[in-house]
Amino acid sequence: MPVGDVLANGFGIQLDKPAGEYIANVDYDATGGIFLGTPVQFAFQLFTKDRSTALAVDDVWVTITSTGTNANYMPPVLDVGIVGSDSAIVPPGMTFAFPYGGLYNMKVRFDKDGKTLAEATFPLTVGGAEEKTADAAQNRIINLFLLGAVVVVMVIVIISFFRGERKKA
C-alpha cells in the first residue's frame, strides 16, 4: 500500500498512511532529507479516518529494517517500544541516526489498552553512502599526504644528523 500524503509542516515532513479505521502518521524533522549518521527526530500519531482527531495511545512500537542487499538476513536496525501518553497533544517520539545509507522500512504499531489499533509501514530513503564514500576517499588522500610529509621530515632529520656526525669526525 503506498504512502499517502507527503506534506511539509512545522515539524518537517509529514507522512500519512491509511491503517484500517485510522490514519497512521509519522512526522520527522529532516526537510532536506535523511542522511547517514545524522540524528532525525520522529513523532508518531494516530488520527481518526477524517484526520479530525488525534488519539491518545499507550504505546507505539517502531521497527526499522533495511530493504537493501541481503535485507532478509539482517536483523532490524531498531526495534523499540515508546511509551505513549494520556494526551494526544504531545505525540510519542524518538531520535534516531541511521547506521548506513539506503532504503529502509519503518513499521509503526499503535497500541491502546493492550490492543493494537493500527499499524503501517513507511518507506524511508537514507542518503549519504556516496557522500561518506567521498569523505573517506578525501580523508585517505589527506592521511597519505600527511604520512608523506612526516616521512620527508624524518629523512631530512636523519640526513642532517649524519652530516653533523661526518663534520665532527
C-alpha positions in Angstrom: 0.0 0.0 0.0 1.6 3.3 -1.0 2.2 6.1 1.4 -0.5 8.7 1.4 0.1 12.5 1.5 3.6 13.8 2.0 3.4 17.3 3.2 5.8 19.8 4.7 4.6 21.1 8.1 6.1 23.0 11.1 7.9 19.8 12.3 9.4 18.9 9.0 8.0 16.1 6.8 4.6 14.6 7.4 3.8 11.0 6.2 0.2 9.8 6.4 -1.0 6.3 5.6 -4.5 4.7 5.9 -4.5 2.0 8.6 -7.9 0.4 9.0 -10.2 2.8 10.7 -7.4 5.3 11.3 -4.6 7.3 9.7 -1.1 6.5 10.9 1.1 9.5 10.9 4.9 9.9 11.1 6.5 13.3 11.2 10.2 13.9 11.1 12.5 16.9 11.2 14.7 16.3 8.1 13.2 18.6 5.5 16.4 18.3 3.4 16.3 14.5 3.6 17.5 11.8 6.0 21.3 11.2 5.9 23.5 8.5 7.2 24.7 9.2 10.8 22.6 12.4 11.2 20.1 12.2 14.1 16.5 12.6 13.0 13.6 13.4 15.3 10.4 11.4 14.7 6.9 11.9 16.1 4.1 9.3 15.8 0.4 10.0 15.9 -2.8 8.1 15.1 -5.8 10.1 13.7 -9.4 9.3 13.0 -10.0 8.4 9.3 -11.1 12.0 8.6 -8.0 13.2 10.4 -10.1 15.5 12.6 -9.0 13.9 15.9 -5.6 12.7 17.2 -5.9 9.7 19.5 -4.0 9.1 22.7 -2.2 5.7 22.7 -0.4 3.7 25.4 2.5 2.5 23.3 4.0 2.9 19.9 6.2 0.1 18.6 8.7 1.0 15.9 10.7 -1.4 13.9 13.2 -0.2 11.3 14.6 -2.7 8.8 16.8 -2.3 5.8 15.3 -3.2 2.4 18.7 -3.3 0.6 21.0 -6.1 -0.4 20.8 -9.1 2.0 18.0 -7.4 3.9 16.2 -10.7 4.5 19.2 -11.9 6.5 19.8 -8.8 8.6 18.2 -8.1 11.9 16.2 -4.8 12.3 18.4 -1.8 12.9 15.9 -0.7 15.5 13.1 -2.4 17.3 11.7 -0.3 20.2 8.6 0.4 22.2 7.8 4.1 23.0 5.5 4.9 25.9 2.5 7.0 24.8 0.6 9.5 27.0 -2.9 10.2 28.1 -2.9 13.2 25.9 -2.9 13.3 22.1 -1.5 16.8 22.1 2.1 15.7 22.6 2.8 12.7 20.4 5.3 10.0 21.3 8.6 10.4 19.6 12.2 9.4 19.3 15.5 10.4 17.8 17.5 8.0 15.6 20.6 8.1 13.4 20.6 5.6 10.6 23.8 3.5 10.5 24.1 3.5 6.7 22.6 4.9 3.6 20.0 3.1 1.5 16.3 2.1 1.7 14.5 1.2 4.9 11.0 0.3 6.1 9.7 1.9 9.3 6.9 -0.2 10.7 4.8 1.6 13.3 2.2 -0.1 15.6 -0.2 1.9 17.8 -1.5 0.1 20.9 -4.2 1.1 23.4 -5.4 -0.9 26.4 -3.4 -3.9 25.3 -4.9 -4.0 21.8 -3.4 -3.0 18.5 -5.4 -0.2 17.0 -3.4 0.2 13.8 -0.1 -0.5 12.1 1.5 0.9 9.0 4.8 0.6 7.2 6.6 3.7 5.8 9.4 3.5 3.3 12.4 5.8 4.0 15.4 6.7 1.9 18.6 7.5 3.7 21.2 9.3 1.7 24.9 9.6 2.5 26.5 6.4 1.3 28.0 8.3 -1.7 28.9 11.3 0.4 30.5 9.2 3.1 32.5 7.3 0.5 33.7 10.6 -1.0 34.6 11.8 2.5 36.5 8.6 3.2 38.5 8.9 -0.1 39.3 12.5 0.7 40.4 11.6 4.2 42.6 8.8 2.8 44.3 11.3 0.5 44.9 13.7 3.3 46.3 10.9 5.5 48.6 9.8 2.7 49.8 13.4 2.2 50.4 13.8 6.0 52.3 10.5 6.1 54.4 11.5 3.1 55.2 14.8 4.8 56.2 13.0 8.0 58.5 10.7 6.1 60.2 13.6 4.3 60.8 15.4 7.6 62.2 12.3 9.1 64.6 11.8 6.1 65.7 15.4 6.4 66.4 15.0 10.1 68.3 11.7 9.6 70.4 13.2 6.8 71.1 16.3 8.9 72.1 14.1 11.8 74.6 12.0 9.7 76.0 15.2 8.1 76.6 16.6 11.5 78.4 13.4 12.6 80.6 13.4 9.5 81.7 17.0 10.2 82.7 16.1 13.7 84.9 13.2 12.5 
